[in-house]
Amino acid sequence: MSHFPQTPEALLDRARAGEPEAIGALIELHQPDIRRFAFKVCRTPEDAEDAVQHTLYVVLTKIGGFRKAAKFTSWLFTVVKNECLRLLRRRPTESLDEGTIARTQTAPNEVLDQRQIAASVAAAIAGLDPEQRWVFVMREVEQLSAIEVAAALHLSIPAVKSRLHRAREQMRSTLAPLARQFNIPVP
């Protein structure tokens, strides 16, 4: 990768031209972000891996259609997001099985509590309006800046802030009973 220019634009240009090394370098550059985003958005690690693999396949088959690196990055997150949503609709909610409990070193009741909390948070996020959900995930989970979220979602910064505020309010409201049950402070 050292013989390629380090700018994303130059790398994208070479990948669009069909240079296998550039395509590999472009995937290597973006794969950690794609993977992290998928693991935060998808319901299960298996779904996240499937979404990452699907996204990488789409990159390989559609790379020739992009002209700007910023649009390419936004497109990558959109592909991951859509694949996670597709997988979410396809799979019913999975229950905790005895194998999961046996493989952990945590007491079964603690595993159940952790799974209940995780499932409740995931359900609360999934229950957000899609426009709010993606802003919430990108800001709160991925820790992207408002400017980065605005660019990725083609929004103004005030729109990002407004959607994030509404998402936080709904999350607080939805998770308040859970917070009381497990004595978790609500910010």
C-alpha positions in Angstrom: 0.0 0.0 0.0 3.0 2.3 0.5 3.4 2.9 -3.3 -0.2 4.3 -3.6 -0.9 7.9 -2.8 -2.4 8.2 0.6 -5.3 10.4 -0.3 -8.7 8.6 -0.4 -9.5 10.4 -3.7 -6.4 9.1 -5.4 -7.0 5.6 -4.0 -10.6 5.7 -5.2 -9.5 6.9 -8.7 -7.1 3.9 -9.0 -9.7 1.5 -7.7 -12.2 2.8 -10.2 -9.7 2.1 -12.9 -9.7 -1.5 -11.8 -6.3 -1.8 -10.1 -6.6 -4.8 -7.8 -4.1 -3.4 -5.3 -6.0 -0.1 -5.1 -9.3 -1.9 -4.5 -7.6 -4.0 -1.8 -6.1 -0.9 -0.2 -9.4 0.9 -0.3 -11.2 -2.0 1.4 -8.4 -2.2 3.9 -8.8 1.5 4.6 -12.5 1.4 5.2 -13.1 -2.1 6.6 -12.5 -1.2 10.3 -15.1 1.6 10.1 -17.6 -0.6 8.2 -17.1 -3.5 10.7 -17.4 -1.3 13.8 -20.6 0.3 12.4 -22.1 -3.0 11.5 -21.4 -4.5 15.0 -23.2 -1.5 16.5 -26.2 -1.5 14.2 -26.9 -5.1 13.5 -28.7 -7.3 16.0 -26.1 -10.1 16.2 -22.4 -10.6 15.5 -23.4 -13.0 12.7 -25.6 -10.4 11.1 -22.8 -7.8 11.4 -20.3 -10.2 9.7 -22.9 -10.8 6.9 -23.4 -7.1 6.5 -19.7 -6.5 6.2 -19.2 -9.3 3.7 -22.2 -8.0 1.7 -20.8 -4.5 1.7 -17.3 -5.6 0.6 -18.9 -7.6 -2.2 -20.9 -4.6 -3.3 -17.7 -2.5 -3.2 -16.0 -5.0 -5.5 -18.8 -5.0 -8.0 -19.8 -1.3 -8.0 -16.5 0.5 -7.4 -16.5 2.0 -11.0 -19.5 4.2 -10.3 -18.0 6.6 -7.8 -16.3 9.9 -8.5 -15.8 11.4 -5.0 -14.4 9.9 -1.9 -16.9 11.6 0.4 -19.8 10.1 -1.5 -18.1 6.7 -1.5 -17.8 6.8 2.3 -21.5 7.8 2.7 -22.4 5.1 0.3 -20.5 2.4 2.3 -22.4 3.3 5.5 -25.7 3.3 3.6 -25.0 -0.2 2.2 -24.1 -1.5 5.7 -27.2 0.2 7.2 -29.5 -1.3 4.6 -28.1 -4.7 4.9 -28.5 -4.6 8.7 -32.1 -3.5 8.3 -32.7 -6.3 5.8 -31.2 -8.9 8.2 -33.2 -7.4 11.1 -36.4 -7.9 9.2 -35.5 -11.4 8.2 -34.6 -12.8 11.6 -37.0 -13.0 14.5 -35.8 -12.0 18.0 -33.5 -14.7 19.2 -33.7 -16.1 22.7 -31.0 -16.9 25.2 -30.1 -20.6 25.0 -28.4 -22.9 27.6 -25.3 -23.1 25.4 -24.8 -19.3 25.7 -25.0 -19.5 29.4 -22.7 -22.5 29.6 -20.0 -20.8 27.4 -19.8 -17.7 29.7 -18.0 -17.4 32.9 -20.7 -15.1 34.3 -23.5 -16.4 36.5 -26.6 -17.4 34.5 -28.7 -14.7 36.2 -26.1 -12.0 35.3 -26.1 -13.2 31.7 -29.8 -13.0 31.6 -29.7 -9.5 33.1 -27.0 -8.4 30.5 -29.0 -9.9 27.7 -32.2 -8.3 28.9 -30.5 -4.9 29.1 -28.8 -5.3 25.7 -32.0 -6.5 24.1 -33.9 -3.6 25.6 -31.4 -1.1 24.4 -31.3 -2.7 20.9 -35.1 -2.7 20.8 -35.2 1.0 21.9 -32.8 1.9 19.1 -34.7 -0.1 16.6 -37.9 1.6 17.8 -36.5 5.0 16.9 -37.7 6.7 13.7 -35.2 5.7 11.0 -34.0 9.3 10.5 -33.4 9.6 14.2 -31.9 6.1 14.6 -29.1 6.6 12.1 -28.1 10.0 13.6 -28.2 8.4 17.1 -26.1 5.4 16.2 -23.6 7.5 14.3 -23.2 10.1 17.1 -23.7 8.0 20.2 -22.4 4.6 19.2 -19.9 5.4 16.5 -18.9 8.7 18.2 -18.8 10.6 14.8 -18.9 14.3 14.9 -22.0 16.3 14.0 -20.2 17.4 10.8 -19.3 13.8 9.9 -22.9 12.7 10.5 -24.3 15.6 8.5 -22.0 14.8 5.6 -22.7 11.1 5.6 -26.5 11.6 5.8 -26.7 14.7 3.6 -28.2 16.8 6.4 -27.5 20.2 7.9 -25.8 20.3 11.3 -29.0 21.8 12.9 -31.0 18.8 11.5 -28.5 16.4 13.0 -28.7 18.1 16.4 -32.5 18.2 16.3 -32.8 14.5 15.4 -30.2 13.5 18.0 -32.1 15.5 20.6 -35.4 13.8 19.8 -33.7 10.4 19.7 -32.1 10.9 23.1 -35.5 12.0 24.6 -37.2 8.9 23.2 -34.4 6.6 24.4 -34.7 8.1 27.9 -38.4 7.6 27.9 -38.3 4.1 26.5 -35.5 2.9 28.8 -36.7 4.6 32.1 -38.4 1.4 33.4 -35.4 -0.7 32.6 -33.1 1.9 34.4 -35.3 1.7 37.5 -35.4 -2.1 37.4 -31.6 -2.4 37.3 -30.8 0.8 39.3 -29.0 2.4 36.4 -28.7 6.2 36.5 -30.3 8.0 33.5 -28.4 10.9 32.1 
